[in-house]
Amino acid sequence: MQFVILYVGASIIIAILGENRKFGFWGYFFASLLLTPLMGVLLLLASDKKQGN
């Protein structure tokens, strides 16, 4: 049970960090859940920031 809480918590943290990135909060959240939080971090580091209008 603790592992699940840590896993989801890490995914939420990654999603918060990715709010201003290309995929947004939900994109990074689901990517971290489906792949792994480690892959979510790699996606976050490789992505570009959103372009302002």
N, C-alpha and C positions, 0 to 999 in steps of 0.2 A: 504494500500500500504506500509506503514511503517513497518507493521508486517512482510510482505513478505521479505522486504529488511533485517530486523533484523534476520529473520529465515535463509535465505540463507547466510547472513554474518556469523552467528554463525556456520553454517555447514562448511563454507570455513575455518574458524579459527580452528575448530576441525580437518578438513582434513589436514591442514598444520601441526598441532601438531602430527598427525598420520603418517606422511610421512615415518618415520623410524621405524614404527611398522609393525606388521604382515600383516595387510590388505592393507597398503599403503594409499596414498592420496585418490584415487578414491573409495576405499572400505569404508573408514570412511565418505567421502563426501556423497555417496549415502545412507549409513546407517543413517546418520544424517538427510538427507532429507526425507527418507521414514519413519523412526521411529519418532524421535524427536531429537533436539540437546542434550537434557538431556540424552537420551539413547545413543547417540553417545559418550558423555563424559564417560558414564559408560563402554561402550565397549572399549574405549581408555584406561581407567584406568585398565581394566581387561586383556588387551592383552599384549603379550610379544614383546620385541624388535626383529627386524630382526636379524637372525644369520649371522655373517660375514663369508665369505668363506676363 
